[in-house]
Amino acid sequence: MDIPNYVNAPIADKDGNLTEEWSNVLQQLLTELKLNAGTEGLKASPLSTVDINDLILIANTAPVAENSAVSNTSMVFDTTLNNINSMRIIINGVLYQFNLTAV
């Protein structure tokens, strides 16, 4: 997902209309949300344990490209575990596992 950067510009002009800079930011943000979140919210990428371990290895091996998917946070679903009660999240190359419980 390509989240737009903060724009250091006025949000509205003197007449109260949205500025072109902020109109572009909001349009990009809404487009990204529609493309990536869908009607069901954010979805975790389904990957095998081997693929997840490969991502972690890449994320922890220098040099990592700034725009690399593994240099950022990733939310993945481990298909090898076949367990709907846990989620794995990669944050800066470190894998965290969360156990989910119904409320």
C-alpha positions in Angstrom: 0.0 0.0 0.0 1.4 3.4 -1.0 0.2 5.8 1.8 0.8 9.4 0.7 3.1 11.6 2.7 2.0 14.5 4.8 1.7 17.7 2.8 2.9 20.8 4.6 0.4 23.1 2.9 -2.9 24.7 3.9 -5.8 22.3 3.8 -8.3 25.0 2.6 -7.9 28.2 0.6 -9.2 31.6 1.8 -12.7 30.7 0.5 -12.8 27.4 2.5 -12.3 25.2 -0.5 -10.0 22.1 -0.3 -6.6 23.0 -1.8 -5.2 21.0 -4.8 -2.4 19.6 -2.7 -4.7 18.1 -0.1 -7.2 17.0 -2.7 -4.5 15.0 -4.3 -3.4 13.5 -0.9 -7.0 12.5 0.0 -7.6 11.1 -3.5 -4.5 8.9 -3.3 -5.3 7.8 0.2 -8.9 6.8 -0.7 -7.7 5.0 -3.8 -5.1 3.0 -1.8 -7.7 2.1 0.8 -10.2 0.9 -1.8 -7.5 -1.1 -3.6 -6.0 -2.7 -0.5 -8.6 -2.8 2.1 -11.7 -3.9 0.2 -15.1 -4.2 1.8 -13.8 -6.6 4.5 -10.9 -4.4 5.8 -7.2 -5.2 5.6 -6.3 -8.7 4.6 -3.2 -10.6 5.6 -1.1 -12.0 2.8 -1.2 -15.8 2.8 2.4 -17.2 2.9 4.0 -20.4 4.0 6.3 -20.6 6.9 9.2 -21.0 4.5 8.2 -17.8 2.6 7.8 -15.9 5.9 11.2 -17.0 7.1 12.7 -15.9 3.7 11.2 -12.4 4.2 12.7 -12.2 7.7 16.1 -13.3 6.4 15.9 -10.6 3.6 14.8 -8.0 6.1 17.7 -8.7 8.4 20.3 -8.9 5.7 22.0 -5.6 4.7 21.5 -3.7 2.5 17.7 -3.7 2.4 16.2 -1.3 -0.2 14.2 1.5 1.3 11.1 0.7 -0.8 11.4 -3.1 -0.2 8.2 -4.7 1.2 10.3 -6.4 3.8 11.9 -3.2 5.1 8.4 -2.2 6.3 5.8 -3.8 8.5 4.0 -6.7 6.9 0.9 -8.7 8.2 1.0 -12.3 7.0 -1.1 -15.3 7.5 0.9 -18.5 7.9 -0.8 -21.1 5.7 1.5 -23.8 6.9 0.2 -23.5 10.5 -3.3 -23.9 9.2 -4.4 -22.2 12.4 -7.1 -19.5 12.3 -6.4 -18.5 15.9 -3.1 -16.8 15.3 -1.6 -14.1 13.2 2.0 -13.3 12.4 3.2 -9.8 11.9 6.6 -8.8 10.6 7.8 -5.5 12.1 11.2 -4.3 10.9 12.4 -7.8 10.2 11.2 -9.3 13.5 8.4 -11.8 13.5 5.7 -11.6 16.2 2.9 -14.1 16.7 -0.4 -13.1 18.2 -3.0 -15.6 19.5 -6.5 -14.5 18.7 -9.5 -15.1 20.9 -13.1 -14.4 20.3 -14.8 -11.7 22.4 
